[in-house]
Amino acid sequence: MHMSDQREIAAPVAEVWAALLSADSLLQCVPGAKEVTGNVEEGFEATVVQKVGPVKATFKGKVILSNLVEGESLTLTGEGKGGAAGFAKGGADVTLAPSETGTLLSYEVDAKVGGKLAQLGSRLIDGFSKKMADQFFTNLQTSLEGPVEEEVETAEAAAEEPPKKSLLKRMTGG
């Protein structure tokens, strides 16, 4: 499965670059990540829990960063084993470029699965892989930019509303 996309992130290139190299940032950004440890030089160890169709598995794996060109591009390569569920492996070539609003992040992703996961069918796997990549880069964008304005306004409005009485309290006058 191969796909590519790009995102406009309202943060300087240096900030985006630093986030891509941080275990804490990766923990926040990888969907289903329970633990991410390690560093750029030796790679990162990760534990990720995911449900793909009817198969839920805990993947333990490694993420290696290579082809690092400071502030411009890098390659993320990962492989995880999910026991009886099978394995997942893939990579993403990420390119950063300054833009008027911050950073233009472009990526190309390749992913492969095997074992029980592969038996789910390519359409389901392709859709899941795209969703995972989109979610990773959306999480990265949110961690750098903060929540979207609409989400903040909705949260503020909800905080201002008086608490609603439950049906039971309304019926009993409590």
C-alpha positions as CSV (number, residue, x, y, z in Angstrom):
1,M,0.0,0.0,0.0
2,H,1.4,3.4,-1.0
3,M,0.1,6.8,-0.4
4,S,1.2,10.4,-0.1
5,D,-0.2,13.7,1.2
6,Q,0.9,17.0,2.7
7,R,-0.2,19.3,5.5
8,E,0.3,22.9,6.4
9,I,1.4,23.2,10.0
10,A,1.4,26.6,11.8
11,A,4.7,26.1,13.5
12,P,8.3,26.8,12.4
13,V,10.3,24.1,10.6
14,A,12.7,23.7,13.6
15,E,9.7,22.9,15.9
16,V,8.2,20.4,13.5
17,W,11.7,18.8,13.1
18,A,12.2,18.5,16.8
19,A,8.8,16.9,17.3
20,L,9.5,14.2,14.7
21,L,12.7,13.3,16.6
22,S,11.2,13.2,20.1
23,A,10.0,10.0,21.8
24,D,7.4,12.0,23.8
25,S,6.1,13.5,20.7
26,L,5.9,10.2,18.9
27,L,4.0,8.7,21.9
28,Q,1.4,11.5,21.5
29,C,1.2,11.1,17.7
30,V,1.2,7.4,17.0
31,P,-2.4,6.2,17.3
32,G,-2.8,3.5,20.0
33,A,0.8,4.0,21.3
34,K,1.1,2.9,24.9
35,E,4.9,3.3,25.2
36,V,7.7,4.9,23.1
37,T,11.3,4.8,24.4
38,G,14.6,5.4,22.8
39,N,16.4,8.0,20.8
40,V,17.3,9.1,17.2
41,E,20.7,7.4,17.1
42,E,19.6,3.9,18.4
43,G,16.0,4.0,17.2
44,F,12.7,3.9,19.2
45,E,11.0,0.9,20.8
46,A,7.2,1.1,20.7
47,T,4.2,-0.7,22.0
48,V,1.0,0.0,20.1
49,V,-2.5,-1.4,20.6
50,Q,-4.6,-1.4,17.5
51,K,-7.9,-2.9,16.3
52,V,-8.0,-3.7,12.5
53,G,-11.5,-4.9,11.6
54,P,-12.2,-7.8,14.0
55,V,-8.5,-8.3,15.0
56,K,-7.2,-6.4,18.0
57,A,-3.5,-6.8,18.7
58,T,-0.6,-5.4,20.7
59,F,2.3,-4.7,18.4
60,K,5.8,-4.4,19.8
61,G,8.3,-3.0,17.4
62,K,11.0,-0.6,16.5
63,V,11.1,2.7,14.6
64,I,14.3,3.8,12.9
65,L,15.0,7.3,11.7
66,S,17.4,7.5,8.7
67,N,18.3,9.8,5.8
68,L,18.2,12.7,8.2
69,V,18.8,16.1,6.5
70,E,18.5,18.6,9.4
71,G,15.3,20.6,9.1
72,E,14.5,19.2,5.6
73,S,13.8,15.5,5.4
74,L,13.9,12.1,7.1
75,T,12.7,8.6,6.7
76,L,10.8,6.8,9.4
77,T,10.9,3.0,9.1
78,G,9.0,0.8,11.5
79,E,8.2,-2.9,12.0
80,G,5.9,-4.4,14.7
81,K,5.0,-7.9,15.6
82,G,1.5,-8.6,16.9
83,G,1.8,-12.2,17.9
84,A,-0.9,-14.4,16.3
85,A,-2.4,-11.3,14.6
86,G,0.7,-11.1,12.3
87,F,3.0,-8.2,11.6
88,A,3.0,-4.7,10.2
89,K,5.9,-2.8,8.7
90,G,6.3,0.3,6.7
91,G,8.0,3.6,6.2
92,A,7.4,7.2,5.6
93,D,9.6,9.7,3.7
94,V,8.9,13.0,5.3
95,T,9.9,16.4,3.8
96,L,9.7,19.8,5.5
97,A,9.7,23.2,3.8
98,P,9.1,26.7,5.1
99,S,5.8,28.2,4.1
100,E,3.9,31.4,4.6
101,T,2.1,30.0,7.6
102,G,4.8,27.9,9.1
103,T,5.8,24.5,7.6
104,L,4.6,22.4,4.7
105,L,5.0,18.8,5.7
106,S,4.9,16.3,2.8
107,Y,4.9,12.5,3.2
108,E,5.0,9.3,1.2
109,V,4.0,6.1,3.1
110,D,4.5,2.5,2.2
111,A,3.0,-0.2,4.4
112,K,2.8,-4.0,4.4
113,V,1.0,-6.5,6.7
114,G,1.2,-10.3,7.1
115,G,-0.4,-13.1,9.1
116,K,-4.0,-12.9,10.1
117,L,-4.1,-9.2,9.3
118,A,-3.3,-9.9,5.7
119,Q,-6.3,-12.2,5.5
120,L,-8.7,-9.3,6.2
121,G,-8.4,-8.1,2.6
122,S,-6.5,-5.3,0.9
123,R,-9.3,-2.8,1.0
124,L,-9.7,-3.0,4.7
125,I,-5.9,-2.9,5.3
126,D,-5.4,0.0,2.8
127,G,-8.2,2.0,4.5
128,F,-6.8,1.3,7.9
129,S,-3.2,2.2,6.8
130,K,-4.4,5.5,5.4
131,K,-6.4,6.3,8.5
132,M,-3.3,5.5,10.7
133,A,-1.0,7.8,8.6
134,D,-3.6,10.6,8.6
135,Q,-4.1,10.3,12.3
136,F,-0.4,10.4,13.0
137,F,0.1,13.6,11.1
138,T,-3.1,15.1,12.4
139,N,-1.9,14.4,16.0
140,L,1.5,15.9,15.1
141,Q,-0.2,19.0,13.8
142,T,-2.5,19.3,16.8
143,S,0.4,18.8,19.3
144,L,2.3,21.7,17.6
145,E,-0.6,24.0,16.9
146,G,-2.9,23.3,19.8
147,P,-6.6,22.4,19.4
148,V,-8.6,23.9,16.5
149,E,-10.4,27.1,17.3
150,E,-13.9,25.6,16.9
151,E,-13.0,22.8,19.4
152,V,-11.8,25.5,21.9
153,E,-15.0,27.5,21.5
154,T,-17.2,24.4,21.9
155,A,-15.3,23.5,25.0
156,E,-15.7,27.0,26.4
157,A,-19.4,27.1,25.6
158,A,-19.9,23.7,27.3
159,A,-18.1,25.0,30.4
160,E,-20.4,28.0,30.6
161,E,-23.6,26.0,30.4
162,P,-25.2,25.2,33.8
163,P,-25.2,21.5,34.5
164,K,-28.3,19.7,33.4
165,K,-30.4,17.9,36.0
166,S,-30.9,14.3,35.4
167,L,-34.4,13.1,34.5
168,L,-34.8,11.4,37.9
169,K,-33.9,14.7,39.7
170,R,-36.3,16.7,37.5
171,M,-39.1,14.2,38.2
172,T,-38.6,14.1,42.0
173,G,-37.9,17.9,42.2
174,G,-34.4,17.2,43.5
